[in-house]
Amino acid sequence: MSTNKKGLVYVFSGEGKGKTSAALGMVVRSLVHGRRVVWISWYKDTSWPVGEIRLPEILTKKYKDRLMMYWVGKGFYFKNSRTSGEARSRFARQKLKNSKMREVARAKVFDFDTPVGHKIAAESGLKLANDVLAGKIPLWGNLPDLLVLDEILVAVKDKLLLKKNITKLISKRGRTNLVLTGRGETDWLRERVDLISEVNKVKHPFDSGTLAVAGLDF
């Protein structure tokens, strides 16, 4: 771990693919070096088939004991979309009357929760992150070396979280290194973090209708 008195803060933002992938690469490197890692994801939940959800179960005990992953999301959040009639008719029997639908790369994706539900979920993730840095979450008798806040910048962009509360969290990091990922502008972070990498899209298979590929995109 760095000998700095304060942990480093890395930000991976932009419209291109690779932000979460970059964070996962840092997780692997940290584990190999014997570090302790906590991962918190916004939007994603355990029902999603994303590969990283299974990471703890496939690691050997040597590495598994140093990694804790939390999934606090409620799925896709379509802030400005109206409820889809198709979604209503299909899911009304499941009492998901507020479901909204969008088409992404010719695939239909749904938002099953309310704005209030998404906000509660986002704030629970922020509380969890604060509790981790305050030593309130039983870990290893010590704070993590690395805390990843996956998609937290999207929660800020969607106004589910306030910028001032993110800056407060950053100030509490102590020696823990932080990684923040997600789409959204980063000017407000420039003076508060050590690294900002913008992942810009030049070309993407989604543009030609190719759906996400397991093992490559999720």
C-alpha positions in Angstrom: 0.0 0.0 0.0 1.1 3.6 -0.6 3.1 5.2 2.1 1.0 8.4 1.7 -0.8 9.6 4.8 -3.9 9.9 2.7 -5.2 7.2 0.3 -5.3 8.1 -3.4 -8.6 8.8 -5.1 -9.0 7.6 -8.7 -12.0 8.5 -11.0 -13.0 6.6 -14.1 -15.7 8.5 -16.0 -16.9 9.1 -19.6 -19.3 7.7 -22.1 -17.1 4.8 -23.3 -16.8 1.2 -22.1 -14.1 0.3 -19.6 -14.8 2.2 -16.4 -15.9 -0.7 -14.2 -13.4 -2.9 -16.0 -10.6 -0.6 -15.0 -11.8 -0.7 -11.4 -12.0 -4.5 -11.5 -8.4 -4.6 -12.7 -7.4 -2.6 -9.6 -9.3 -5.0 -7.4 -7.3 -8.0 -8.9 -4.0 -6.1 -8.5 -4.8 -5.2 -4.9 -5.8 -8.8 -4.0 -2.6 -10.2 -5.5 -0.6 -7.8 -3.4 -2.3 -9.0 -0.3 -4.6 -5.9 0.2 -8.1 -5.8 1.6 -10.8 -4.6 -0.8 -14.5 -3.5 -0.4 -16.6 -3.0 -3.5 -20.0 -1.2 -3.5 -22.1 -1.1 -6.7 -25.0 1.3 -7.4 -27.8 0.3 -9.8 -26.6 -3.3 -10.1 -28.2 -5.9 -7.9 -27.6 -9.6 -7.4 -30.3 -10.6 -9.9 -28.1 -9.2 -12.7 -25.9 -11.7 -14.6 -22.8 -9.5 -14.4 -19.6 -11.5 -14.0 -18.2 -9.6 -11.1 -21.0 -10.6 -8.8 -19.6 -14.1 -8.9 -16.1 -13.1 -8.2 -16.1 -13.9 -4.5 -17.4 -17.4 -5.1 -14.7 -18.4 -7.6 -11.7 -17.0 -5.7 -9.6 -19.3 -3.6 -10.0 -18.8 0.1 -6.6 -17.0 0.2 -8.1 -14.2 -1.9 -11.8 -14.5 -1.0 -11.1 -13.6 2.6 -9.8 -10.2 1.5 -12.7 -9.2 -0.7 -16.2 -8.0 0.3 -18.7 -7.0 -2.4 -22.1 -5.2 -1.9 -24.8 -4.6 -4.5 -27.2 -1.9 -3.4 -28.9 -1.0 -6.7 -32.5 -1.4 -7.8 -31.7 -1.8 -11.5 -32.1 0.7 -14.3 -33.3 4.2 -13.4 -35.1 6.1 -16.2 -35.6 9.4 -14.6 -37.3 11.2 -17.5 -39.1 8.3 -19.1 -42.9 7.8 -19.0 -44.3 4.5 -17.9 -44.5 2.2 -20.9 -47.9 0.8 -21.8 -46.3 -2.5 -22.8 -44.5 -2.7 -19.4 -47.8 -1.9 -17.6 -49.8 -4.6 -19.3 -47.0 -7.2 -19.0 -46.1 -6.6 -15.4 -49.4 -5.3 -13.9 -50.1 -8.8 -12.5 -46.8 -8.5 -10.6 -48.0 -5.1 -9.2 -45.1 -3.3 -11.0 -47.4 -0.6 -12.3 -44.6 2.0 -12.4 -42.4 0.0 -14.8 -40.8 1.9 -17.6 -39.1 0.6 -20.7 -36.4 1.7 -23.0 -34.8 0.1 -26.0 -31.0 -0.2 -25.8 -29.2 -1.7 -28.8 -32.5 -3.3 -29.9 -33.0 -4.9 -26.5 -35.8 -3.9 -24.1 -34.7 -2.9 -20.6 -37.0 -2.0 -17.7 -37.0 0.2 -14.7 -39.2 -1.6 -12.1 -38.8 0.8 -9.2 -40.0 4.3 -8.2 -37.8 7.4 -8.1 -38.2 7.2 -4.3 -37.1 3.6 -4.2 -34.0 4.4 -6.3 -33.1 7.3 -4.1 -33.4 5.2 -0.9 -31.2 2.5 -2.5 -28.6 5.1 -3.6 -28.4 6.6 -0.1 -28.1 3.2 1.5 -25.0 2.7 -0.6 -23.5 6.0 0.5 -24.2 5.1 4.2 -22.6 1.8 3.7 -19.5 3.5 2.3 -19.3 5.9 5.2 -19.8 3.0 7.6 -16.9 1.1 6.0 -14.6 4.1 6.3 -15.7 4.6 9.9 -14.9 1.0 10.8 -18.5 0.2 11.6 -18.7 -2.7 9.1 -17.1 -5.9 10.6 -14.3 -6.5 8.2 -10.9 -7.9 9.2 -10.3 -5.8 12.3 -9.0 -3.1 10.1 -10.1 -0.7 7.3 -9.8 -1.7 3.7 -6.9 -0.8 1.6 -9.1 -0.1 -1.4 -12.8 0.9 -1.5 -14.5 0.9 -5.0 -17.6 3.0 -5.5 -18.9 1.6 -8.8 -21.4 3.8 -10.7 -21.6 6.3 -7.9 -21.0 9.1 -10.4 -24.2 8.1 -12.3 -26.1 8.3 -9.0 -24.8 11.9 -8.7 -25.7 12.6 -12.3 -29.3 11.3 -11.7 -29.5 13.5 -8.6 -30.0 10.4 -6.3 -26.9 11.6 -4.4 -25.6 15.1 -3.6 -22.1 16.2 -4.7 -21.4 17.6 -1.2 -22.0 14.2 0.4 -19.5 12.6 -2.0 -16.9 15.2 -1.2 -17.5 14.6 2.5 -17.0 10.8 2.0 -13.7 11.5 0.1 -12.5 13.6 3.0 -13.0 10.7 5.4 -10.9 8.1 3.5 -7.9 8.2 5.7 -5.3 5.8 4.3 -7.9 3.9 2.2 -7.6 4.3 -1.5 -10.8 5.2 -3.3 -12.1 4.4 -6.9 -15.2 6.2 -8.2 -16.7 5.1 -11.5 -19.6 6.1 -13.8 -20.8 8.6 -16.4 -21.1 12.2 -15.4 -19.1 15.4 -15.4 -16.1 15.5 -13.1 -15.1 19.2 -12.8 -16.4 19.3 -9.2 -13.9 16.6 -8.3 -10.8 17.9 -10.0 -9.4 19.6 -6.9 -10.4 16.7 -4.6 -9.0 13.6 -6.3 -5.6 12.4 -7.6 -6.5 10.9 -10.9 -9.3 11.4 -13.5 -9.4 9.2 -16.6 -12.1 9.9 -19.1 -13.1 6.9 -21.2 -14.5 8.3 -24.4 -16.5 6.3 -26.9 -15.1 6.2 -30.5 -17.0 3.1 -31.6 -19.2 0.6 -29.8 -20.9 -2.7 -31.0 -24.1 -1.4 -29.5 -24.3 1.2 -32.2 -24.8 -1.5 -34.8 -27.3 -3.5 -32.7 -24.9 -6.0 -31.2 -26.0 -6.9 -27.7 -23.7 -7.1 -24.6 -21.5 -10.1 -24.6 -21.0 -12.2 -21.4 -17.4 -12.1 -20.3 -16.6 -9.0 -22.3 -19.3 -6.5 -21.4 -20.7 -7.9 -18.2 
